[in-house]
Amino acid sequence: MVETGPLDPSRGGGGRIDRVDDDEAGLFALVDQVRRIRALTTGGLFDTDLDPLTAQLREVADRLEAASASTERRQAVTWSTGDYVTNCPVVGRSNVLAPPIAFDILDDGTLRGEVTLGLEYQGPPACVHGGMVALLFDVVLGRANFHAGATGMTVYLDVDYRSPTPVLEPIVVTGRQVRVEGRKIWAQGAIHAGDRLCATAEGMFVEPGGLLLENRRRLAGG
Ligand SMILES: CCCCCCCC/C=C\CCCCCCCC(=O)SCCNC(=O)CCNC(=O)[C@H](O)C(C)(C)COP(=O)(O)OP(=O)(O)OC[C@H]1O[C@@H](n2cnc3c(N)ncnc32)[C@H](O)[C@@H]1OP(=O)(O)O
């Protein structure tokens, strides 16, 4: 059973984690503009001719492609320089998929983040897509584990959808580690809209060995 007491959305305090402000290359600023476009094009209805805008965007995409490092080099960077956070699909400021959410860590290690998801995350009418809800949980639990000192790969994620999670309204995403036994780690989370409980989750994570660590070493060039 998920214990929702420690996941109370009205708890405050704590300090911000995962916020990387160094934007020397201007990448976060560029991605912010892509995010605006991404949001506007969902159900996109425009009172203008789109062809000239498409041509402009194609030109921008062509210039970025010509100047970009290879996929392999970019993949290596996400693991070799501690840039995982900025590239995560939920918190990453350089990932256009990410809303992005910023989490605070409370004094007992619970993570808390507030976000308003746009239409691009909609599933049923006015509701966040259930797969997105699961993604939010996977990340908040994973990050709570990381900050508690024991982290692993998700082996199961049990999500209970208790009431609709709304788009276009603030929601609070919380998560915390609850237990560690050897390589096995359990974490729980909740999503609230105001006082209303929208979803809870429990995940089990296993500290990896073998293949994953080999991949990390290879990508890090070590
Ligand atoms: C991620 C770590 C990297 C560190 C990064 C640090 C920097 C970044 C900082 C922070 C990031 C945090 C954010 C990341 C979050 C990402 C989350 C994801 O999206 S993960 C991708 C989806 N998940 C997979 O693809 C796993 C696929 N599964 C596997 O590859 C293997 O299962 C693996 C490596 C996880 C474990 O395999 P084995 O062979 O080492 O271990 P075995 O013996 O199978 O399991 C260990 C124990 O767990 C139990 N177990 C395994 N699966 C279970 C299940 N589904 N239910 C219950 N128990 C299970 C087993 O029965 C065993 O228990 P008994 O030791 O015998 O007591």
The ligand as an ORCA input file, in Angstrom:
! r2SCAN-3c Opt
* xyz 0 1
  C      19.457      3.604    -13.760
  C      20.734      3.502    -13.058
  C      21.837      4.236    -13.681
  C      22.505      5.131    -12.715
  C      22.460      6.520    -13.203
  C      23.060      7.498    -12.264
  C      23.103      8.870    -12.855
  C      21.710      9.387    -13.135
  C      20.969      9.687    -11.869
  C      19.708      9.396    -11.697
  C      18.945      8.742    -12.747
  C      17.786      8.030    -12.123
  C      16.701      7.965    -13.100
  C      16.859      6.768    -13.948
  C      15.535      6.153    -14.022
  C      15.488      5.318    -15.225
  C      14.365      4.372    -15.001
  C      14.251      3.535    -16.178
  O      13.605      3.888    -17.122
  S      15.072      2.072    -16.197
  C      14.562      1.362    -17.770
  C      13.454      0.373    -17.595
  N      13.960     -0.777    -16.891
  C      14.690     -1.714    -17.502
  O      14.974     -1.681    -18.675
  C      15.164     -2.841    -16.619
  C      15.269     -4.128    -17.379
  N      15.739     -5.137    -16.457
  C      17.023     -5.466    -16.376
  O      17.851     -5.015    -17.157
  C      17.365     -6.426    -15.295
  O      16.200     -6.930    -14.705
  C      18.209     -5.736    -14.158
  C      19.610     -5.360    -14.697
  C      17.518     -4.505    -13.593
  C      18.383     -6.733    -13.012
  O      18.827     -7.924    -13.567
  P      19.864     -8.821    -12.769
  O      20.092    -10.042    -13.583
  O      21.050     -8.004    -12.364
  O      19.099     -9.157    -11.438
  P      17.959    -10.263    -11.154
  O      18.635    -11.369    -10.443
  O      17.164    -10.586    -12.354
  O      16.997     -9.476    -10.145
  C      17.494     -9.004     -8.898
  C      16.407     -9.249     -7.871
  O      15.220     -8.511     -8.249
  C      14.092     -9.393     -8.367
  N      13.245     -8.948     -9.461
  C      13.614     -8.683    -10.715
  N      12.561     -8.270    -11.427
  C      11.497     -8.275    -10.602
  C      10.139     -7.922    -10.743
  N       9.642     -7.478    -11.904
  N       9.347     -8.027     -9.665
  C       9.831     -8.456     -8.482
  N      11.108     -8.796     -8.281
  C      11.931     -8.696     -9.320
  C      14.722    -10.761     -8.656
  O      13.857    -11.808     -8.290
  C      15.966    -10.702     -7.806
  O      15.573    -10.943     -6.479
  P      16.467    -11.897     -5.503
  O      17.843    -11.265     -5.475
  O      16.462    -13.229     -6.157
  O      15.757    -11.830     -4.180
*
